[in-house]
Amino acid sequence: MFGLTKEELTVLRRLDTPRKIQDFINTLAVNFEPHGETCMSPRRVLHERTAHCMEGAMFGAAALYIHGQRPLVMDLKTSLWADDTDHVVAVFQKNGFWGALSKTNHAVLRYREPIYRTIRELALSYFHEYFLDAGQKTLRSYSRPLDLSRFDRKGWITAQEDLFYIPDYLDDTPHTPLLTTAMIKGLRPADPIEIAAGKLVEWAKPGLGTNPQNIKDKRVLKRHIT
């Protein structure tokens, strides 16, 4: 199936619910891209045991695909002026409601239970926790779900080369604004306690020494973005 080996399929077939997929994604070290930008396929993520948000979203989508669901990802885009990055999640439906799988290094922008009636509701659930260190709230728009099966002929699940064409395609798809200009002008910054909580990380970046907030920095990692 999809060119995966028996061993790879065995792992993915065990991940037969969104909860199990997210639990597995949480065990992956954060890919800080120490040797340059990457966009690894689900196969490479499975073997490297590391991922950043785009790689985690594609892995989650592939796991859903193995179990008969559409492999969908959604882009959350920030303000053009903000020194901030987009976030990508794999989205799924259960009983008609939307949820999301997410790879992040922070206590925010994580998994979403399938309780949202629309993709817009799901995207809005990330708004209040999407802010910079100075407190500016930066989430501005979201893409419609992109079905990765359109890239099946390119072997996106098992490719050894980087898949930069996927985030490029996703970035160029139409995005729907979440806020009006008046809403943006009236935004209140995040509170100091929210900003402090937002700095909690799960994986320490190599070379920065011990991070007292890091809860997994004692693990031995093959490789260490959100």
Backbone as a chain_set.jsonl record, in Angstrom:
{"seq": "MFGLTKEELTVLRRLDTPRKIQDFINTLAVNFEPHGETCMSPRRVLHERTAHCMEGAMFGAAALYIHGQRPLVMDLKTSLWADDTDHVVAVFQKNGFWGALSKTNHAVLRYREPIYRTIRELALSYFHEYFLDAGQKTLRSYSRPLDLSRFDRKGWITAQEDLFYIPDYLDDTPHTPLLTTAMIKGLRPADPIEIAAGKLVEWAKPGLGTNPQNIKDKRVLKRHIT", "coords": {"N": [[0.839, -1.205, 0.0], [0.668, 2.12, -0.995], [3.372, 1.966, -1.436], [4.668, 1.462, 0.912], [6.588, -0.397, 3.327], [6.119, -3.658, 4.833], [6.713, -3.508, 7.549], [6.532, -0.756, 8.037], [3.837, -0.312, 7.456], [2.704, -1.831, 9.472], [3.218, -0.316, 11.774], [1.778, 2.052, 11.169], [-0.818, 1.058, 10.861], [-1.508, 0.447, 13.42], [-2.065, 2.872, 14.45], [-4.892, 3.71, 14.637], [-6.836, 5.55, 15.317], [-7.591, 9.071, 15.626], [-6.672, 9.967, 18.102], [-4.663, 8.082, 18.802], [-2.888, 8.547, 16.721], [-2.121, 11.202, 17.248], [-0.926, 10.834, 19.758], [1.305, 9.346, 18.989], [2.608, 11.2, 17.31], [3.306, 13.051, 19.233], [5.451, 11.796, 20.444], [7.542, 12.212, 18.763], [10.617, 13.825, 18.256], [11.205, 17.353, 18.072], [11.899, 18.742, 14.952], [14.466, 20.732, 14.466], [15.801, 21.433, 12.239], [18.758, 21.317, 11.86], [20.628, 21.06, 9.848], [19.807, 22.549, 7.73], [16.849, 23.555, 5.842], [14.078, 21.308, 5.793], [11.621, 19.074, 4.409], [10.25, 16.542, 5.122], [9.052, 13.346, 4.02], [6.265, 11.261, 5.138], [7.316, 8.633, 5.447], [10.074, 9.142, 5.92], [9.865, 10.655, 8.263], [8.885, 8.687, 9.959], [11.119, 7.021, 10.158], [13.204, 8.74, 10.938], [12.232, 9.763, 13.264], [11.54, 12.38, 13.987], [10.12, 15.653, 13.554], [8.867, 18.724, 12.136], [6.219, 21.21, 12.149], [4.924, 21.103, 9.589], [5.836, 18.663, 8.575], [4.873, 16.964, 10.564], [2.127, 17.347, 10.208], [1.749, 16.278, 7.637], [2.503, 13.647, 8.134], [0.495, 12.914, 9.977], [-1.746, 13.178, 8.299], [-1.187, 11.18, 6.436], [-1.356, 8.888, 8.056], [-4.073, 8.963, 8.713], [-5.063, 8.557, 6.152], [-4.271, 5.938, 5.566], [-6.148, 4.618, 7.029], [-8.48, 4.993, 5.696], [-9.492, 7.587, 5.618], [-9.655, 10.91, 4.19], [-6.591, 12.482, 3.282], [-6.001, 15.273, 4.695], [-4.774, 18.602, 4.99], [-4.387, 21.763, 6.664], [-3.626, 25.193, 6.401], [-2.639, 27.689, 8.667], [-2.469, 31.027, 8.608], [-0.375, 33.827, 9.335], [-0.232, 37.38, 10.189], [0.986, 39.582, 7.652], [2.882, 41.485, 8.346], [3.917, 40.631, 10.688], [6.513, 39.159, 12.647], [6.356, 36.238, 12.493], [5.398, 32.78, 12.145], [3.622, 30.626, 9.869], [1.283, 27.995, 10.73], [0.713, 24.555, 10.316], [-1.742, 22.047, 10.176], [-3.05, 18.691, 10.343], [-6.271, 17.848, 9.343], [-9.395, 16.387, 10.311], [-12.522, 14.564, 10.212], [-15.078, 13.56, 12.461], [-18.012, 11.987, 13.08], [-19.198, 14.058, 11.699], [-18.044, 16.345, 12.696], [-15.25, 18.596, 12.998], [-11.771, 18.079, 13.69], [-8.276, 18.335, 14.717], [-4.899, 17.334, 14.05], [-1.684, 17.942, 15.373], [1.711, 19.04, 15.259], [3.848, 20.513, 17.427], [6.105, 22.545, 19.337], [5.309, 23.73, 21.584], [3.107, 24.608, 24.376], [0.792, 25.337, 23.308], [-1.289, 25.63, 20.321], [-1.964, 22.995, 19.627], [-3.301, 19.615, 19.476], [-6.701, 19.256, 18.418], [-9.864, 18.462, 19.574], [-12.48, 16.627, 17.89], [-14.838, 18.57, 17.641], [-15.797, 20.725, 16.346], [-17.963, 22.504, 14.236], [-17.486, 23.574, 11.743], [-14.784, 24.228, 9.387], [-13.898, 26.815, 9.71], [-14.629, 27.382, 12.382], [-12.877, 25.602, 13.628], [-10.363, 26.663, 12.844], [-10.54, 29.172, 14.116], [-10.331, 28.391, 16.744], [-7.672, 28.383, 17.313], [-6.951, 31.002, 17.55], [-6.672, 32.767, 19.908], [-4.398, 31.85, 21.209], [-2.34, 32.306, 19.539], [0.193, 34.166, 19.333], [2.79, 36.722, 19.503], [5.942, 37.184, 21.303], [5.726, 39.696, 22.416], [3.066, 39.904, 22.754], [1.284, 40.484, 20.672], [-1.473, 39.455, 18.781], [-1.549, 37.292, 16.097], [-2.725, 35.583, 14.165], [-4.413, 35.367, 11.098], [-5.717, 34.252, 8.827], [-7.026, 31.318, 7.129], [-6.512, 28.314, 5.252], [-8.536, 26.474, 2.895], [-9.115, 22.968, 3.44], [-6.486, 20.986, 2.173], [-6.29, 18.308, 0.042], [-4.094, 15.795, 0.172], [-3.937, 13.62, -1.451], [-3.851, 14.343, -4.068], [-1.242, 14.409, -4.687], [-0.399, 11.836, -4.907], [0.694, 10.489, -7.119], [3.219, 11.447, -7.154], [4.367, 10.195, -5.095], [4.294, 11.065, -2.369], [4.095, 10.031, 0.202], [6.162, 8.235, 0.627], [8.506, 9.315, -0.375], [12.009, 9.99, -0.748], [13.246, 12.364, -1.244], [13.009, 15.877, -0.339], [9.822, 17.445, 0.22], [9.099, 20.049, -0.714], [7.386, 21.144, -2.545], [4.835, 20.712, -1.641], [4.206, 22.37, 0.76], [4.594, 24.778, -0.632], [2.56, 24.723, -2.571], [0.348, 24.666, -0.853], [0.609, 27.122, 0.452], [0.018, 28.835, -1.618], [-2.66, 28.432, -2.095], [-6.104, 29.602, -1.952], [-6.85, 31.653, 0.858], [-8.929, 32.226, 3.67], [-10.009, 35.133, 5.302], [-9.996, 35.668, 8.845], [-10.594, 37.804, 10.431], [-11.993, 41.138, 10.472], [-10.899, 44.408, 9.331], [-11.543, 46.296, 11.278], [-11.822, 44.661, 13.536], [-9.173, 43.801, 13.839], [-7.868, 46.193, 14.483], [-8.876, 46.61, 17.003], [-7.809, 44.661, 18.656], [-6.74, 43.181, 21.692], [-3.678, 42.87, 23.45], [-2.081, 39.746, 24.368], [-2.131, 38.578, 27.763], [0.471, 39.041, 30.275], [0.856, 36.629, 31.746], [-0.113, 34.738, 29.973], [1.721, 35.026, 27.909], [4.038, 34.188, 29.194], [3.367, 31.506, 29.694], [3.244, 30.638, 27.093], [5.861, 30.355, 26.401], [6.74, 27.969, 27.301], [8.338, 25.001, 26.456], [8.561, 21.817, 24.798], [10.685, 20.379, 23.775], [14.145, 20.848, 23.967], [16.185, 23.162, 22.189], [19.067, 22.198, 20.425], [22.307, 23.019, 21.674], [21.641, 25.158, 23.229], [21.842, 24.669, 25.849], [20.693, 23.41, 29.069], [17.257, 23.556, 29.45], [15.136, 24.653, 31.823], [12.418, 24.592, 31.557], [11.915, 22.651, 29.78], [10.521, 19.522, 29.162], [11.459, 17.184, 28.14], [14.167, 17.065, 27.742], [16.106, 15.264, 28.49], [16.111, 13.073, 26.95], [17.673, 10.947, 24.544], [18.259, 12.006, 21.392], [17.906, 11.407, 17.905], [17.83, 13.481, 16.071], [17.309, 16.791, 16.555], [10.337, 23.06, 15.054], [7.987, 24.577, 14.669]], "CA": [[0.0, 0.0, 0.0], [1.399, 3.377, -1.128], [4.801, 1.725, -1.491], [5.199, 1.279, 2.262], [6.995, -1.753, 3.659], [5.265, -4.352, 5.794], [7.016, -2.983, 8.878], [5.98, 0.6, 8.119], [2.381, -0.437, 7.52], [2.344, -2.354, 10.79], [3.2, 0.827, 12.694], [0.697, 2.971, 10.819], [-2.123, 0.427, 11.084], [-1.801, 0.517, 14.857], [-2.536, 4.229, 14.736], [-6.194, 3.616, 13.972], [-7.723, 6.631, 15.743], [-6.861, 10.341, 15.723], [-5.987, 10.034, 19.394], [-3.427, 7.299, 18.729], [-1.968, 9.239, 15.814], [-1.557, 12.345, 17.972], [-0.015, 10.315, 20.787], [2.555, 8.985, 18.317], [3.251, 12.447, 16.887], [3.891, 13.681, 20.425], [6.722, 11.145, 20.8], [8.57, 12.619, 17.808], [11.387, 15.013, 18.603], [11.006, 18.483, 17.17], [12.937, 18.911, 13.936], [14.959, 22.105, 14.416], [16.484, 21.582, 10.953], [20.136, 21.752, 12.12], [21.452, 21.0, 8.638], [19.094, 23.238, 6.668], [15.415, 23.305, 5.763], [13.624, 19.997, 5.343], [10.185, 18.802, 4.337], [10.358, 15.092, 5.004], [7.866, 12.531, 3.779], [5.884, 10.439, 6.285], [8.273, 7.536, 5.628], [11.286, 9.65, 6.554], [9.506, 11.001, 9.643], [8.776, 7.428, 10.685], [12.449, 6.474, 10.408], [14.04, 9.722, 11.634], [11.585, 10.033, 14.553], [11.567, 13.82, 14.24], [9.25, 16.375, 12.618], [8.345, 20.043, 12.467], [4.753, 21.206, 12.032], [4.497, 20.642, 8.264], [6.123, 17.226, 8.498], [3.931, 16.295, 11.449], [0.802, 17.385, 9.582], [1.726, 15.307, 6.533], [2.504, 12.311, 8.728], [-0.845, 12.679, 10.493], [-2.646, 12.984, 7.161], [-0.9, 9.858, 5.864], [-1.909, 7.878, 8.96], [-5.52, 8.977, 8.491], [-5.272, 8.005, 4.805], [-4.132, 4.483, 5.683], [-7.369, 4.099, 7.646], [-9.651, 5.271, 4.881], [-9.914, 8.976, 5.622], [-8.936, 11.767, 3.251], [-5.395, 13.074, 3.895], [-6.233, 16.71, 4.585], [-4.002, 19.529, 5.819], [-4.874, 23.145, 6.632], [-2.635, 26.206, 6.757], [-3.048, 28.837, 9.468], [-1.54, 32.066, 8.154], [-0.243, 34.971, 10.227], [-0.182, 38.708, 9.594], [2.134, 39.781, 6.768], [3.9, 42.327, 8.983], [4.385, 40.015, 11.933], [7.663, 38.254, 12.618], [5.747, 35.009, 12.991], [5.344, 31.747, 11.114], [2.368, 29.891, 9.711], [1.218, 26.675, 11.362], [-0.044, 23.623, 9.481], [-2.295, 20.915, 10.918], [-3.864, 17.716, 9.613], [-7.645, 17.957, 9.833], [-10.2, 15.177, 10.124], [-13.895, 14.644, 10.672], [-15.656, 12.44, 13.193], [-19.44, 12.248, 13.291], [-19.549, 15.331, 11.088], [-17.364, 17.465, 13.342], [-13.846, 18.713, 12.632], [-10.707, 18.13, 14.68], [-6.97, 18.548, 14.086], [-3.657, 16.765, 14.566], [-0.712, 19.027, 15.306], [3.052, 18.897, 15.822], [4.334, 21.803, 17.894], [7.03, 22.455, 20.468], [4.784, 24.584, 22.648], [1.917, 24.139, 25.082], [-0.353, 25.836, 22.547], [-1.37, 25.219, 18.905], [-1.843, 21.545, 19.654], [-4.423, 18.774, 19.017], [-8.066, 19.74, 18.626], [-10.902, 17.436, 19.59], [-13.441, 16.796, 16.793], [-16.056, 19.164, 18.201], [-16.053, 21.971, 15.621], [-18.928, 22.26, 13.167], [-16.942, 24.02, 10.462], [-13.345, 24.479, 9.346], [-13.687, 28.151, 10.273], [-14.637, 27.24, 13.841], [-11.628, 24.937, 13.999], [-9.28, 27.64, 12.706], [-10.7, 30.192, 15.154], [-9.937, 27.854, 18.052], [-6.249, 28.658, 17.502], [-6.677, 32.438, 17.49], [-6.238, 33.445, 21.132], [-3.085, 31.389, 21.654], [-1.398, 32.546, 18.441], [0.695, 35.524, 19.559], [4.23, 36.912, 19.608], [6.442, 37.379, 22.666], [5.248, 40.987, 22.908], [1.636, 39.778, 23.001], [0.424, 40.754, 19.515], [-2.163, 38.286, 18.231], [-1.144, 37.396, 14.69], [-3.437, 34.709, 13.23], [-5.264, 36.197, 10.251], [-6.518, 33.548, 7.824], [-6.847, 29.866, 7.05], [-6.766, 27.738, 3.929], [-9.448, 25.337, 2.878], [-8.313, 21.75, 3.546], [-5.827, 20.492, 0.964], [-6.267, 16.847, -0.02], [-2.761, 15.411, -0.296], [-4.002, 12.529, -2.428], [-3.537, 14.894, -5.386], [0.19, 14.205, -4.904], [-0.1, 10.4, -4.826], [1.559, 10.072, -8.227], [4.589, 11.872, -6.842], [4.853, 9.359, -4.007], [4.568, 11.935, -1.225], [4.148, 9.292, 1.47], [7.403, 7.457, 0.768], [9.62, 9.965, -1.078], [13.246, 10.256, -0.021], [13.583, 13.775, -1.414], [12.144, 16.799, 0.389], [8.542, 17.697, -0.445], [8.828, 21.477, -0.614], [6.292, 21.514, -3.439], [3.55, 20.652, -0.933], [3.937, 23.642, 1.44], [4.493, 25.852, -1.628], [1.211, 24.64, -3.13], [-0.584, 25.032, 0.212], [0.74, 28.559, 0.691], [-0.577, 29.55, -2.748], [-4.103, 28.205, -2.184], [-6.879, 30.7, -1.36], [-7.011, 31.685, 2.308], [-10.097, 32.991, 4.092], [-9.722, 35.968, 6.475], [-10.727, 35.398, 10.078], [-10.915, 39.068, 11.089], [-12.147, 42.358, 9.688], [-9.925, 45.446, 9.683], [-11.967, 46.88, 12.557], [-11.475, 43.699, 14.585], [-7.718, 43.808, 14.022], [-7.509, 47.43, 15.183], [-9.326, 46.554, 18.387], [-7.277, 43.502, 19.38], [-6.03, 43.389, 22.954], [-2.529, 41.963, 23.544], [-2.146, 38.654, 25.345], [-1.675, 38.945, 29.105], [1.822, 38.556, 30.599], [0.872, 35.225, 32.167], [-0.277, 33.952, 28.749], [3.0, 35.083, 27.201], [4.965, 33.317, 29.931], [2.971, 30.116, 29.447], [3.542, 30.341, 25.699], [7.292, 30.088, 26.245], [7.008, 26.597, 27.716], [8.623, 24.152, 25.305], [8.62, 20.382, 25.053], [11.997, 19.879, 23.364], [15.166, 21.891, 23.986], [16.951, 23.322, 20.959], [20.466, 21.835, 20.658], [23.284, 24.086, 21.787], [21.189, 26.222, 24.108], [21.987, 24.247, 27.231], [19.514, 22.839, 29.714], [16.104, 24.437, 29.568], [14.356, 24.149, 32.954], [11.022, 24.417, 31.179], [11.808, 21.549, 28.829], [10.154, 18.312, 29.892], [11.975, 15.989, 27.481], [15.522, 17.318, 27.271], [17.018, 14.209, 28.905], [16.056, 11.986, 25.985], [18.693, 10.922, 23.507], [17.555, 12.213, 20.139], [18.651, 11.295, 16.653], [17.899, 14.854, 15.605], [16.326, 17.639, 17.212], [9.83, 24.133, 14.38], [6.676, 24.501, 15.241]], "C": [[0.869, 1.248, 0.0], [2.91, 3.196, -1.181], [5.458, 1.548, -0.141], [5.59, -0.177, 2.487], [6.016, -2.359, 4.658], [5.461, -3.784, 7.191], [6.418, -1.586, 9.062], [4.461, 0.562, 8.232], [1.922, -0.948, 8.876], [2.247, -1.225, 11.804], [1.992, 1.711, 12.419], [-0.683, 2.365, 11.058], [-2.496, 0.394, 12.559], [-2.37, 1.882, 15.244], [-3.908, 4.412, 14.098], [-7.24, 4.599, 14.483], [-6.92, 7.927, 15.758], [-6.092, 10.469, 17.036], [-4.662, 9.282, 19.355], [-2.403, 7.96, 17.808], [-1.311, 10.408, 16.536], [-0.588, 11.897, 19.054], [1.33, 9.946, 20.174], [3.311, 10.237, 17.891], [3.929, 13.131, 18.07], [5.211, 13.045, 20.839], [7.856, 11.57, 19.881], [9.297, 13.858, 18.31], [11.076, 16.129, 17.613], [12.193, 18.598, 16.217], [13.327, 20.383, 13.861], [15.758, 22.383, 13.143], [17.934, 22.05, 11.105], [21.017, 21.787, 10.883], [20.788, 21.7, 7.453], [17.641, 22.811, 6.595], [15.105, 21.918, 5.214], [12.108, 20.006, 5.19], [10.054, 17.309, 4.071], [9.007, 14.428, 4.771], [7.492, 11.777, 5.051], [6.832, 9.262, 6.517], [9.523, 8.025, 6.354], [11.025, 10.06, 7.998], [9.462, 9.745, 10.501], [10.144, 6.883, 11.052], [13.342, 7.434, 11.186], [13.528, 10.007, 13.041], [11.708, 11.506, 14.952], [10.7, 14.505, 13.197], [9.04, 17.8, 13.094], [6.87, 20.056, 12.069], [4.271, 20.696, 10.681], [4.694, 19.144, 8.13], [5.171, 16.431, 9.38], [2.533, 16.25, 10.864], [0.702, 16.37, 8.449], [1.743, 13.881, 7.063], [1.105, 11.972, 9.254], [-1.848, 12.412, 9.389], [-2.447, 11.612, 6.532], [-1.486, 8.753, 6.732], [-3.431, 7.811, 8.829], [-5.873, 8.31, 7.162], [-5.221, 6.482, 4.825], [-5.425, 3.864, 6.203], [-8.636, 4.599, 6.947], [-10.168, 6.691, 4.898], [-9.124, 9.771, 4.586], [-7.732, 12.399, 3.95], [-5.409, 14.59, 3.734], [-5.313, 17.504, 5.503], [-4.557, 20.935, 5.631], [-3.768, 24.074, 7.101], [-3.288, 27.311, 7.573], [-2.029, 29.934, 9.214], [-1.568, 33.279, 9.075], [-0.229, 36.276, 9.447], [1.087, 38.885, 8.769], [3.248, 40.571, 7.44], [4.547, 41.641, 10.176], [5.601, 39.126, 11.695], [7.216, 36.927, 13.215], [5.653, 34.024, 11.83], [3.953, 31.127, 11.044], [2.441, 28.582, 10.494], [0.33, 25.802, 10.483], [-0.494, 22.442, 10.331], [-2.958, 19.95, 9.944], [-5.268, 17.786, 10.19], [-8.429, 16.694, 9.48], [-11.611, 15.426, 10.629], [-14.298, 13.371, 11.406], [-17.093, 12.809, 13.531], [-19.845, 13.629, 12.775], [-18.878, 16.547, 11.681], [-15.864, 17.416, 13.055], [-12.926, 18.737, 13.847], [-9.382, 18.283, 13.96], [-5.864, 17.817, 14.83], [-2.568, 17.806, 14.379], [0.621, 18.619, 15.912], [3.567, 20.285, 16.162], [5.262, 21.585, 19.072], [6.505, 23.203, 21.681], [3.534, 23.987, 23.285], [0.641, 24.57, 24.369], [-0.268, 25.343, 21.104], [-1.296, 23.708, 18.746], [-3.094, 20.849, 19.079], [-5.759, 19.449, 19.304], [-9.035, 18.568, 18.559], [-11.882, 17.685, 18.437], [-14.797, 17.279, 17.307], [-16.492, 20.413, 17.434], [-16.915, 21.711, 14.39], [-18.387, 22.616, 11.787], [-15.427, 24.168, 10.559], [-13.036, 25.853, 9.937], [-13.676, 28.101, 11.801], [-13.332, 26.624, 14.326], [-10.462, 25.915, 13.929], [-9.349, 28.697, 13.803], [-10.266, 29.694, 16.53], [-8.462, 28.101, 18.349], [-5.951, 30.146, 17.689], [-6.059, 33.005, 18.765], [-4.861, 33.004, 21.616], [-2.004, 31.603, 20.601], [-0.895, 33.984, 18.566], [2.216, 35.53, 19.678], [4.639, 37.134, 21.058], [5.989, 38.705, 23.262], [3.728, 41.0, 23.1], [0.726, 40.041, 21.826], [-0.167, 39.455, 18.969], [-2.08, 38.348, 16.707], [-1.907, 36.51, 13.706], [-4.451, 35.522, 12.43], [-6.154, 35.413, 9.287], [-6.219, 32.06, 7.842], [-7.14, 29.404, 5.629], [-7.905, 26.734, 4.015], [-8.586, 24.073, 2.937], [-7.763, 21.31, 2.194], [-5.745, 18.976, 1.042], [-4.944, 16.405, -0.642], [-2.784, 14.249, -1.282], [-3.736, 13.033, -3.847], [-2.061, 14.711, -5.727], [0.588, 12.728, -4.859], [0.861, 9.957, -5.926], [3.013, 10.473, -8.008], [5.175, 11.08, -5.675], [5.165, 10.125, -2.74], [4.7, 11.178, 0.088], [5.506, 8.646, 1.691], [8.63, 8.12, 0.155], [10.836, 10.15, -0.173], [13.666, 11.717, -0.162], [12.603, 14.639, -0.617], [10.933, 17.185, -0.458], [8.163, 19.176, -0.398], [7.676, 21.916, -1.518], [4.939, 21.479, -2.732], [3.293, 21.926, -0.13], [3.85, 24.821, 0.474], [3.09, 25.889, -2.229], [0.185, 25.116, -2.097], [-0.572, 26.537, 0.456], [0.05, 29.373, -0.397], [-2.082, 29.332, -2.885], [-4.853, 29.38, -1.563], [-7.006, 30.541, 0.155], [-8.184, 32.609, 2.655], [-9.766, 33.815, 5.327], [-10.589, 35.567, 7.666], [-11.25, 36.68, 10.72], [-11.168, 40.172, 10.074], [-11.069, 43.35, 10.117], [-10.263, 46.066, 11.027], [-11.631, 45.955, 13.719], [-9.986, 43.741, 14.888], [-7.29, 45.039, 14.811], [-7.869, 47.372, 16.661], [-8.75, 45.419, 19.209], [-6.515, 43.915, 20.632], [-4.856, 42.426, 23.017], [-2.783, 40.847, 24.553], [-1.618, 39.142, 26.689], [-0.274, 38.399, 29.369], [1.865, 37.085, 30.997], [0.665, 34.3, 30.966], [1.03, 33.895, 27.969], [4.013, 34.161, 27.865], [4.646, 31.852, 29.673], [3.315, 29.702, 28.023], [4.998, 30.019, 25.447], [7.682, 28.693, 26.729], [7.218, 25.731, 26.484], [8.793, 22.705, 25.735], [9.994, 19.8, 24.755], [12.988, 21.035, 23.338], [15.902, 21.943, 22.659], [18.416, 23.019, 21.236], [21.363, 23.062, 20.731], [22.877, 25.212, 22.703], [21.286, 25.841, 25.569], [20.688, 23.701, 27.79], [18.428, 23.882, 29.853], [15.239, 23.91, 30.703], [12.893, 23.952, 32.633], [10.826, 23.215, 30.275], [11.544, 20.245, 29.558], [10.703, 17.052, 29.258], [13.448, 16.113, 27.126], [16.517, 16.269, 27.727], [16.992, 13.033, 27.939], [17.229, 12.085, 25.016], [17.978, 10.971, 22.168], [18.455, 11.953, 18.953], [18.9, 12.694, 16.103], [16.904, 15.665, 16.398], [15.672, 18.407, 16.06], [8.394, 23.968, 14.68], [5.674, 24.935, 14.227]], "O": [[1.708, 1.425, 0.883], [3.655, 4.158, -0.993], [6.685, 1.489, -0.054], [4.993, -1.082, 1.905], [5.194, -1.658, 5.249], [4.496, -3.598, 7.932], [5.865, -1.275, 10.117], [3.87, 1.312, 9.008], [0.871, -0.543, 9.373], [1.31, -1.177, 12.6], [1.264, 2.076, 13.343], [-1.617, 3.08, 11.419], [-3.676, 0.322, 12.902], [-3.07, 2.013, 16.249], [-4.066, 5.171, 13.141], [-8.412, 4.494, 14.121], [-5.697, 7.891, 15.889], [-4.99, 11.017, 17.067], [-3.647, 9.794, 19.826], [-1.202, 7.936, 18.081], [-0.097, 10.591, 16.454], [0.459, 12.515, 19.245], [2.377, 10.203, 20.769], [4.522, 10.328, 18.089], [4.999, 13.72, 17.922], [6.014, 13.685, 21.518], [9.021, 11.314, 20.186], [8.667, 14.825, 18.739], [10.727, 15.874, 16.46], [13.348, 18.556, 16.64], [12.612, 21.19, 13.267], [16.33, 23.463, 12.996], [18.306, 23.077, 10.538], [22.042, 22.468, 10.869], [21.164, 21.469, 6.304], [17.245, 21.822, 7.212], [15.771, 21.423, 4.304], [11.413, 20.84, 5.77], [9.783, 16.877, 2.951], [7.972, 14.884, 5.256], [8.317, 11.661, 5.957], [7.123, 8.925, 7.665], [9.979, 7.387, 7.303], [11.869, 9.838, 8.865], [9.944, 9.741, 11.634], [10.319, 6.339, 12.143], [14.151, 6.998, 12.006], [14.287, 10.438, 13.909], [11.951, 11.827, 16.115], [10.555, 14.005, 12.081], [9.032, 18.069, 14.295], [6.327, 19.018, 11.691], [3.306, 19.933, 10.624], [3.819, 18.438, 7.629], [4.712, 15.355, 8.996], [1.829, 15.249, 10.996], [-0.31, 15.682, 8.315], [1.077, 13.004, 6.513], [0.592, 10.88, 9.009], [-2.701, 11.533, 9.514], [-3.412, 10.956, 6.141], [-2.048, 7.788, 6.214], [-4.01, 6.724, 8.834], [-6.864, 7.586, 7.066], [-6.03, 5.817, 4.177], [-5.76, 2.729, 5.863], [-9.718, 4.621, 7.534], [-11.179, 6.986, 4.26], [-8.05, 9.349, 4.158], [-7.845, 12.812, 5.104], [-4.89, 15.122, 2.753], [-5.097, 17.127, 6.654], [-5.12, 21.262, 4.586], [-3.064, 23.788, 8.07], [-4.356, 27.809, 7.218], [-0.857, 29.791, 9.564], [-2.627, 33.707, 9.534], [-0.216, 36.284, 8.216], [2.148, 38.391, 9.149], [4.424, 40.359, 7.147], [5.623, 42.046, 10.618], [5.701, 38.437, 10.68], [7.645, 36.544, 14.304], [5.811, 34.403, 10.67], [3.212, 31.107, 12.026], [3.521, 28.125, 10.87], [-0.689, 26.263, 9.968], [0.286, 21.902, 11.115], [-3.376, 20.342, 8.854], [-5.434, 17.784, 11.41], [-8.154, 16.03, 8.48], [-11.863, 16.373, 11.374], [-13.915, 12.264, 11.029], [-17.351, 13.818, 14.187], [-20.721, 14.283, 13.341], [-19.111, 17.667, 11.226], [-15.284, 16.343, 12.889], [-13.244, 19.323, 14.882], [-9.349, 18.356, 12.731], [-5.883, 17.695, 16.055], [-2.522, 18.482, 13.351], [0.669, 17.944, 16.94], [3.705, 21.135, 15.282], [5.204, 20.546, 19.73], [7.192, 23.296, 22.698], [2.979, 23.001, 22.802], [-0.461, 24.207, 24.782], [0.714, 24.71, 20.717], [-0.64, 23.203, 17.834], [-3.838, 21.438, 18.295], [-5.916, 20.131, 20.317], [-9.023, 17.785, 17.608], [-12.093, 18.834, 18.048], [-15.759, 16.517, 17.398], [-17.448, 21.082, 17.827], [-16.631, 20.81, 13.6], [-18.787, 22.025, 10.784], [-14.86, 24.227, 11.65], [-12.012, 26.025, 10.597], [-12.815, 28.707, 12.439], [-12.754, 27.074, 15.315], [-9.657, 25.986, 14.858], [-8.32, 29.075, 14.362], [-9.876, 30.489, 17.385], [-8.044, 28.036, 19.505], [-4.807, 30.511, 17.96], [-5.02, 33.661, 18.702], [-4.219, 33.735, 22.371], [-0.879, 31.131, 20.759], [-1.472, 34.905, 17.988], [2.845, 34.5, 19.919], [3.787, 37.259, 21.938], [5.878, 38.829, 24.481], [3.169, 41.997, 23.557], [-0.486, 39.851, 21.937], [0.551, 38.485, 18.727], [-2.492, 39.336, 16.098], [-1.741, 36.681, 12.498], [-5.247, 36.27, 12.997], [-7.249, 35.872, 8.962], [-5.276, 31.607, 8.491], [-7.916, 30.026, 4.903], [-8.199, 26.207, 5.088], [-7.428, 24.109, 2.52], [-8.487, 21.268, 1.199], [-5.196, 18.425, 1.996], [-4.706, 16.614, -1.831], [-1.76, 13.929, -1.884], [-3.428, 12.239, -4.736], [-1.661, 14.834, -6.885], [1.773, 12.405, -4.782], [1.745, 9.136, -5.683], [3.923, 9.901, -8.609], [6.336, 11.267, -5.31], [6.185, 9.873, -2.098], [5.366, 11.66, 1.004], [5.954, 8.524, 2.831], [9.707, 7.525, 0.168], [10.702, 10.432, 1.018], [14.363, 12.249, 0.702], [11.51, 14.194, -0.266], [11.008, 17.244, -1.686], [7.024, 19.514, -0.076], [7.06, 22.954, -1.274], [3.996, 22.14, -3.168], [2.239, 22.535, -0.315], [3.11, 25.77, 0.732], [2.503, 26.96, -2.379], [-0.73, 25.872, -2.423], [-1.623, 27.15, 0.644], [-0.446, 30.469, -0.137], [-2.72, 29.983, -3.711], [-4.293, 30.088, -0.726], [-7.237, 29.444, 0.662], [-8.394, 33.637, 2.012], [-9.286, 33.26, 6.315], [-11.749, 35.181, 7.515], [-12.23, 36.651, 11.465], [-10.634, 40.151, 8.966], [-10.408, 43.159, 11.137], [-9.37, 46.334, 11.83], [-11.2, 46.418, 14.775], [-9.58, 43.72, 16.05], [-6.449, 44.945, 15.705], [-7.224, 48.026, 17.481], [-9.159, 45.225, 20.354], [-5.746, 44.877, 20.623], [-5.018, 41.257, 22.667], [-3.593, 40.988, 25.469], [-0.756, 40.02, 26.741], [0.129, 37.408, 28.761], [2.798, 36.37, 30.632], [1.207, 33.195, 30.94], [1.401, 32.849, 27.435], [4.752, 33.443, 27.191], [5.551, 31.045, 29.457], [3.641, 28.542, 27.774], [5.342, 29.472, 24.399], [8.834, 28.284, 26.58], [6.387, 25.719, 25.576], [9.125, 22.413, 26.884], [10.422, 18.843, 25.4], [12.707, 22.083, 22.756], [16.209, 20.908, 22.068], [18.965, 23.541, 22.206], [21.21, 24.013, 19.964], [23.661, 26.131, 22.944], [20.861, 26.6, 26.44], [19.703, 23.549, 27.068], [18.683, 24.986, 30.335], [14.659, 22.832, 30.577], [12.191, 23.231, 33.343], [9.693, 22.802, 30.029], [12.277, 19.899, 30.485], [10.458, 15.955, 29.76], [13.943, 15.352, 26.294], [17.693, 16.371, 27.379], [17.771, 12.092, 28.093], [17.709, 13.177, 24.713], [17.186, 10.086, 21.846], [19.648, 12.251, 19.0], [20.017, 13.045, 15.723], [15.836, 15.218, 16.816], [14.78, 19.224, 16.291], [7.929, 22.856, 14.931], [4.476, 24.947, 14.508]]}, "num_chains": 1, "name": "protein.A"}
